[in-house]
Amino acid sequence: MHPIAFQYGSFVVHWYGILVACGFLAGIWMTAWRARQENIPTELVFDLSLYLLIFGMLGGKLFYIIAYWQDFQHHFSREGFNALRSGFVFYGGFICAVVVTLWYARRHGIQHWRMADLFTPALPLGHAFGRLGCFAEGCCYGESTSLPWAAHYPAVHPTYPHGVHPTQYYEAAANLAFCAVLSWFYPRRKFDGQVFWIYAILYAVMRFSIEFIRGDNPRHWPGHLTNSQVTALLWLVAALFFLWRLPRTRAAH
């Protein structure tokens, strides 16, 4: 990989970390603003955001180690603990973040799907910043292409000298569109959990599609699918079930 960074003496700052931090702060700001509109204490938003940061990163790294054990071993033997700096699976962090959100909401007496909806529109906003960081880091790149907007990485990158799909930009643009759509839909939701599960569908469809032109993920599932595509299909099934089930549960109560 060829991470983009700036250096002052021995102090090195990578743009990946800067952009992820910007996405995290933008997400907190958006969620805190929405919490005030919903009369939810912003202190809960700030506290939960810290949990989400910690467990989201841990979950993303853990799932990466499990799913790409051989790659992790290779990087760890070559780079030591610096290998922990990169290599995260979004769905791993997402699953852990969902579990933490449900736990935190129950602990503070807030309906858990209401809390999930509150944070959901900000999630794709933060993710868009993260994908821009992936482009700067040189990871999550696409397959070779001759399209005029192909990304060309330097000689140290495994794709050199070929142009590749800038899949990081594709995902960033899609996530910004999701943020706009979900922000518009949030005050129009019919039941708690609807915003969250609509996002799950939007992201699953996008991720399943874009994986076909990703150049860095192995395809060892039946149908030439990647781990992320299989996970996206499972989330799609779960989302359809909950969108069918939740309004009926509400009506019963």
Backbone torsions as a table, in degrees:
resi	resn	phi	psi	omega
1	MET	NA	166.0	-179.5
2	HIS	-135.0	79.5	-178.6
3	PRO	-65.5	142.1	177.0
4	ILE	-93.4	127.8	-176.1
5	ALA	-149.4	165.4	168.7
6	PHE	-122.2	149.3	-170.7
7	GLN	-129.9	136.4	174.3
8	TYR	-126.7	100.9	-173.3
9	GLY	66.4	-125.7	178.2
10	SER	-91.6	0.2	-177.6
11	PHE	-91.6	119.4	-177.4
12	VAL	-117.9	130.5	177.4
13	VAL	-121.1	125.2	-179.5
14	HIS	-93.9	138.5	-179.7
15	TRP	-64.4	-26.3	177.2
16	TYR	-57.5	-50.0	-179.9
17	GLY	-63.6	-38.8	-179.7
18	ILE	-64.5	-45.5	-178.0
19	LEU	-68.9	-37.7	176.1
20	VAL	-62.9	-42.2	178.1
21	ALA	-63.5	-40.4	178.1
22	CYS	-63.0	-41.3	178.3
23	GLY	-64.0	-40.0	178.9
24	PHE	-63.4	-45.3	-179.3
25	LEU	-67.7	-39.1	178.0
26	ALA	-64.0	-38.9	178.4
27	GLY	-65.8	-40.9	177.5
28	ILE	-62.4	-44.9	-179.3
29	TRP	-59.7	-47.2	-179.1
30	MET	-62.7	-43.5	-177.8
31	THR	-68.7	-39.6	178.1
32	ALA	-63.6	-40.2	177.4
33	TRP	-61.7	-43.5	-179.6
34	ARG	-68.6	-35.5	178.7
35	ALA	-61.6	-38.5	178.4
36	ARG	-64.8	-35.7	177.1
37	GLN	-67.0	-28.6	-177.3
38	GLU	-96.7	4.3	-177.6
39	ASN	59.4	36.2	173.3
40	ILE	-102.4	127.9	-178.6
41	PRO	-54.5	129.3	-179.3
42	THR	-67.0	-21.9	177.3
43	GLU	-59.6	-35.3	177.7
44	LEU	-65.6	-37.1	179.0
45	VAL	-64.6	-45.6	-178.6
46	PHE	-66.1	-41.8	179.4
47	ASP	-63.8	-48.2	-178.7
48	LEU	-65.6	-35.2	179.3
49	SER	-59.8	-37.9	177.8
50	LEU	-65.2	-43.1	176.2
51	TYR	-61.0	-42.7	-178.5
52	LEU	-64.0	-39.2	178.1
53	LEU	-61.5	-49.1	-176.2
54	ILE	-66.0	-53.5	-174.5
55	PHE	-76.9	-26.5	174.5
56	GLY	-65.3	-43.9	177.9
57	MET	-67.0	-42.1	178.5
58	LEU	-63.5	-43.4	179.2
59	GLY	-64.9	-41.8	178.3
60	GLY	-62.3	-40.4	178.9
61	LYS	-71.2	-43.0	-179.2
62	LEU	-61.1	-45.2	-179.8
63	PHE	-66.6	-33.3	177.0
64	TYR	-64.7	-44.4	-179.8
65	ILE	-62.8	-40.6	-179.5
66	ILE	-68.9	-46.3	-173.8
67	ALA	-77.7	-29.2	-176.1
68	TYR	-127.6	53.4	-174.0
69	TRP	-59.2	-43.7	-178.0
70	GLN	-66.0	-42.1	176.7
71	ASP	-62.5	-41.7	179.5
72	PHE	-62.7	-43.8	178.3
73	GLN	-59.0	-42.9	-179.6
74	HIS	-61.5	-48.8	-178.9
75	HIS	-67.5	-37.0	-178.7
76	PHE	-68.1	-38.8	178.9
77	SER	-67.1	-27.1	-178.4
78	ARG	-91.8	-35.3	-173.2
79	GLU	-114.4	-9.3	-177.9
80	GLY	69.2	-143.3	-176.6
81	PHE	-69.2	-12.3	174.2
82	ASN	-64.4	-20.7	178.6
83	ALA	-65.7	-20.0	179.5
84	LEU	-74.2	-13.5	-177.2
85	ARG	-70.3	-29.2	-177.8
86	SER	-128.0	167.9	179.4
87	GLY	92.4	86.1	179.3
88	PHE	-134.2	145.5	176.5
89	VAL	-104.9	119.0	-175.7
90	PHE	-57.8	-46.6	-176.7
91	TYR	-63.4	-30.4	175.9
92	GLY	-64.4	-47.3	177.2
93	GLY	-66.1	-36.2	180.0
94	PHE	-63.8	-45.9	-179.7
95	ILE	-61.9	-45.8	178.9
96	CYS	-64.0	-38.2	179.0
97	ALA	-64.8	-38.6	178.3
98	VAL	-63.9	-45.6	179.8
99	VAL	-60.6	-44.3	-179.8
100	VAL	-64.7	-39.7	179.5
101	THR	-63.2	-44.9	179.7
102	LEU	-63.8	-40.8	178.3
103	TRP	-64.4	-44.9	-176.3
104	TYR	-66.0	-41.2	-179.5
105	ALA	-63.5	-44.8	178.5
106	ARG	-62.4	-40.1	-178.8
107	ARG	-62.6	-33.3	-177.1
108	HIS	-103.2	12.8	173.3
109	GLY	71.3	26.8	177.6
110	ILE	-108.3	137.3	177.9
111	GLN	-56.2	123.6	-167.9
112	HIS	-64.0	-35.4	179.0
113	TRP	-71.7	-27.8	175.4
114	ARG	-65.0	-42.2	178.3
115	MET	-66.4	-39.7	178.2
116	ALA	-62.0	-43.3	177.9
117	ASP	-61.0	-39.1	-177.7
118	LEU	-58.8	-41.5	-176.2
119	PHE	-85.2	-19.5	-168.8
120	THR	-61.5	-47.2	-178.0
121	PRO	-59.7	-27.5	-179.9
122	ALA	-79.5	-20.0	-177.0
123	LEU	-61.5	-50.5	178.6
124	PRO	-66.6	-25.7	175.5
125	LEU	-63.8	-50.4	177.7
126	GLY	-62.6	-37.1	-179.4
127	HIS	-65.8	-34.6	177.7
128	ALA	-60.8	-44.7	176.3
129	PHE	-61.2	-41.2	-179.9
130	GLY	-61.5	-39.3	179.1
131	ARG	-68.4	-33.3	173.0
132	LEU	-63.9	-36.5	174.6
133	GLY	-64.5	-36.7	176.9
134	CYS	-61.8	-39.3	178.1
135	PHE	-62.7	-43.4	178.4
136	ALA	-64.4	-33.5	-179.0
137	GLU	-77.9	-23.8	-178.8
138	GLY	90.0	14.4	-179.7
139	CYS	-105.9	172.2	176.5
140	CYS	58.4	33.3	-177.0
141	TYR	-80.8	168.5	-176.6
142	GLY	-98.7	-177.9	177.3
143	GLU	-77.2	168.1	-179.5
144	SER	-62.4	142.1	178.0
145	THR	-153.3	154.7	176.7
146	SER	-105.5	10.8	179.3
147	LEU	-61.4	149.3	-175.5
148	PRO	-62.6	-22.2	-179.7
149	TRP	-97.8	16.8	179.5
150	ALA	-59.4	145.6	176.9
151	ALA	-89.1	137.2	178.9
152	HIS	-120.0	115.6	179.9
153	TYR	-93.8	159.1	-179.1
154	PRO	-70.1	177.5	-170.2
155	ALA	-62.1	-24.3	-178.8
156	VAL	-76.8	-10.7	-177.4
157	HIS	-85.3	144.1	-177.4
158	PRO	-64.1	-16.0	-179.4
159	THR	-88.9	-10.6	-177.1
160	TYR	-61.4	136.8	8.3
161	PRO	-101.6	17.8	-174.1
162	HIS	-84.3	148.9	169.9
163	GLY	-79.8	145.8	-177.5
164	VAL	-131.6	158.8	174.5
165	HIS	-60.6	128.8	174.0
166	PRO	-78.9	68.8	-175.4
167	THR	-60.4	-25.6	177.1
168	GLN	-63.2	-40.3	178.1
169	TYR	-69.9	-37.4	177.5
170	TYR	-58.6	-47.1	-179.2
171	GLU	-67.0	-39.4	179.8
172	ALA	-61.5	-43.8	179.3
173	ALA	-64.5	-43.1	178.6
174	ALA	-62.8	-41.3	-179.6
175	ASN	-66.8	-36.7	176.1
176	LEU	-64.7	-38.0	176.4
177	ALA	-65.4	-40.5	177.4
178	PHE	-61.1	-42.2	-179.9
179	CYS	-59.5	-44.7	-179.6
180	ALA	-64.8	-45.0	-178.4
181	VAL	-64.4	-45.8	-177.5
182	LEU	-69.6	-34.0	176.5
183	SER	-64.8	-38.5	177.3
184	TRP	-69.2	-38.5	-174.6
185	PHE	-78.3	-26.3	-172.9
186	TYR	-50.9	-51.8	-179.6
187	PRO	-71.4	-7.5	-178.9
188	ARG	-104.6	5.1	-177.3
189	ARG	-63.6	150.4	-177.4
190	LYS	-97.7	-23.4	-179.1
191	PHE	-156.9	156.1	179.4
192	ASP	-65.0	135.2	-178.7
193	GLY	100.3	-15.6	-176.2
194	GLN	-65.5	-42.8	-179.0
195	VAL	-63.7	-44.7	-178.0
196	PHE	-61.0	-47.4	-175.4
197	TRP	-75.2	-27.5	171.9
198	ILE	-65.9	-41.4	175.0
199	TYR	-59.9	-42.1	-179.9
200	ALA	-58.6	-38.8	177.8
201	ILE	-68.5	-47.9	-178.8
202	LEU	-58.1	-47.3	-177.8
203	TYR	-69.2	-39.0	-179.1
204	ALA	-62.5	-44.0	179.7
205	VAL	-64.3	-45.0	179.8
206	MET	-63.3	-46.9	-176.2
207	ARG	-66.8	-41.1	178.0
208	PHE	-59.4	-41.2	-177.7
209	SER	-70.1	-45.9	-173.4
210	ILE	-72.0	-21.3	179.0
211	GLU	-63.9	-22.9	179.7
212	PHE	-66.1	-21.6	178.8
213	ILE	-115.5	12.3	172.5
214	ARG	-76.0	139.9	-176.9
215	GLY	-107.0	3.7	-173.8
216	ASP	-118.6	1.2	-177.5
217	ASN	-108.4	129.0	177.6
218	PRO	-68.1	149.1	-178.5
219	ARG	-117.1	87.3	-175.8
220	HIS	-117.5	11.3	175.9
221	TRP	-95.8	157.6	175.9
222	PRO	-55.2	141.4	-176.8
223	GLY	83.8	10.7	179.2
224	HIS	62.2	40.1	-177.9
225	LEU	-97.1	156.7	176.0
226	THR	-96.1	170.0	175.5
227	ASN	-56.8	-42.2	-177.8
228	SER	-66.2	-34.5	178.7
229	GLN	-68.3	-41.0	177.5
230	VAL	-64.2	-43.4	177.8
231	THR	-62.7	-41.2	179.0
232	ALA	-61.3	-39.8	178.5
233	LEU	-63.6	-40.9	178.8
234	LEU	-64.4	-41.7	178.2
235	TRP	-66.6	-35.0	178.5
236	LEU	-64.2	-43.4	177.7
237	VAL	-62.6	-45.0	179.3
238	ALA	-62.1	-41.2	-178.7
239	ALA	-64.4	-44.2	179.1
240	LEU	-62.4	-39.1	178.6
241	PHE	-63.4	-49.0	-176.8
242	PHE	-68.8	-34.4	176.3
243	LEU	-66.7	-26.6	174.2
244	TRP	-81.0	-37.6	-171.9
245	ARG	-82.2	-42.7	-171.5
246	LEU	-60.4	-46.3	178.5
247	PRO	-63.4	-29.4	177.7
248	ARG	-72.6	-37.3	175.8
249	THR	-63.8	-41.9	178.6
250	ARG	-63.1	-42.1	179.8
251	ALA	-64.3	-36.1	179.5
252	ALA	-65.1	-38.1	179.9
253	HIS	-74.5	NA	NA
